[in-house]
Amino acid sequence: MSKICLCLTAETLDENRHFVDEYRSSTDILELRVDCLRPDQWEMVPGALKRWELPVILTCRREADGGFFTPEQEKERQDLLWSLLDAPFAYVDLEKDLTDEKWIEKCRDKQILPIRSLHDFNGVPEDLEAFIGKAHPGEIFKAAVTIDQAEDYKVLLKILQKGLPEDTILLAMGATGFFTRVLAPVLGSWLCYCSPSTGIAAAPGHIDPLELCQRYRFRSLDRETPIMGIIGNPLGHSKSPQIHNNWLKEGEIPGVYIAFPLPEIHLLEPLRNLLDLRGLSVTIPYKVDVLEYVDEASSRVNTIGACNTLYKKEDRWMGENTDAPGFLKPLLDQLGCTDLLGRKITVIGAGGASRGIVYALKEAGAELLILNRTESKAQQLAEEFDQKWGPLSENALGVMEEYRMIIVQTTDAGMHPHIEKDPLEFYSFRGDELLYDIVFNPEITRVMERARKAGASILGGYPMLVEQARLQFKLFTGKESSR
Ligand code: NAP
């Protein structure tokens, strides 16, 4: 079973002790980063270890491996490491090039297990496979690499596909490699390094141990665990893992949902071969390109031309679009009706999201006026769905008069980090409109604020996000999500 390691990077042993106490229930092993400690703390390390009552890894990093010891301080670093081997550590991190036999002999003498480590902050080193191939009983092998480039990502997946030798840690740093940390028990990695969310992360991509245990249910993961997730690039602070994992937990449904920022879409193929993936949410920029990886697309996907959901059905990958119905439900709920027959609606924007929304609104019976900054795109979309179009400027005010009671905002103007933008600044709300802005970050956009001040009704994008996820959850798990 993979272990959880809490990395201690505070300047003092006292501060570290607070983290040990706070996270004791979700930690198997501690890693004391001696390079982060103030020098006056070094001699107090043996006493602290006895009080912590957990196995501790001794680590003293140099700059090249993400630590604080400079190349000029290498002798001082090695002397410190050597002297601390007399303290009651359970493990010591020895970089792969620290080859002198004396280290192994002292470890054997002190009954400390060495962790042979390799770090690459720029990619995957050519000798990674050979390094892991040398893993043998009596030492733990650890490699921390970077897979932001598609080539590196592919190499790592290939190595993981072959399976890891026992007592090996293979992880990728940063957001792209996040899955290698959370899925350590699935990938056969010996340990997952974590950092407290309130402290300094020991390396890029560390997760808080409580989040690992509570949101991702790390202790229950194994090679049989059904995996779901979201692909896109970048994924930033996607809310989907929080939404889906909550439903899995509340419904006591086996499975885990992870963010997979993919540098390039073709990596989906080896990722699907490696993991027992049951379903994937798909977001920018892959909603169209992902169609190449779908065995059977729904008629909705074919009409909209974009797919935000992949799910497995008897070994076939099905493509669905839940954005469209997920958008419609909150609107119908707000209006208290079941269709939009005879309603005239202005849609702002003609991008990917707008396509699904235009489809959904038309299906529900509405007549639309599509306004877009690039008018030709509004025209193209409107002609495809047999609707009206116009420019996103005061020149549209005349024609908008008939379509202004419901306004749907689908552009990313107003979305974080462009929160100061208002795509409708040429329009003065009168107070009898309903403005539905599908942006969900921030919760209230600038244009929503303006509409609210004028007395208009407003609806934000979060309910849509939840509704489209709810439909995906059913496709992924066959179960209803909790309310
Ligand atoms: P997209 O395909 O890139 O389209 C962007 C649209 O925004 C285009 O119409 C573009 O106009 C317009 N635009 C961009 N900046 C603008 C500005 N400063 N002023 C006026 N118009 C501007 O993106 P998308 O996939 O449609 O996504 C759009 C938004 O919808 C995003 O904020 C996304 O988070 C949100 N969304 C929310 C949900 C949800 O569940 N709530 C689901 C999907 C999407 P041009 O054609 O002139 O460039």
Residues whose N, C-alpha, C, O or C-beta is under 5 A from the ligand:
A	BS01	NAP	G349 A350 G351 G352 A353 S354 N372 R373 T374 K377 T410 T411 D412 A413 M415 P423 I438 V439 F440 G461 Y462 M464 L465
